[in-house]
Amino acid sequence: MTDSHSPVPAHPVDPVESVVHVIPFVLPAVGAIMIFLLAMIAVYMA
């Protein structure tokens, strides 16, 4: 077989499925940044 076409997946790639694997790393990082920013604002206001 000399098929030059790339194989087509059985189902289209779901954008939600591609993001779900990254959430456990992104969520704590964003939380830490938010806590740092809020603490910086609190120190600035005091």
N, C-alpha and C positions, 0 to 999 in steps of 0.2 A: 504494500500500500504506500503510495506516494501522496499522501494527503498533506497539502501545505497549509490548511486552515488550522487555527489553534482550537483546541477542544473547548466546547461550550459547557459551562457548568450546568448541572441539572436544575438548579434554582438560582435566581439572581442574588448578588451579594447584598445582604441587608445591612444598611449603615448602622443600625442599632447593635447588631451582633458584632460588628467590628469595633465598637466603642466599649462594649461591656467588659472586655478583657483588660482595658486600661483603667477602669474606674477605681479599683482598689489602690492604685498608685497615685492617681490624680486627686482624688477626694481628700486624703490626708494632707497632701502638699498644699492644696488650696486652703484647707482649714488652718494649717500652720501659718500661711502667709496672712490670712485674715486676722488671726490672733495677734501676730506680730504688728500688723498695721493698727489694729485697735489699741494695743498697748502703747505704741508710739504716739498715737493721738492723745491717749490719756496722760502720758508723761508730758507732752507738749502743753496740754491744757492746764496741768497742775502748776 
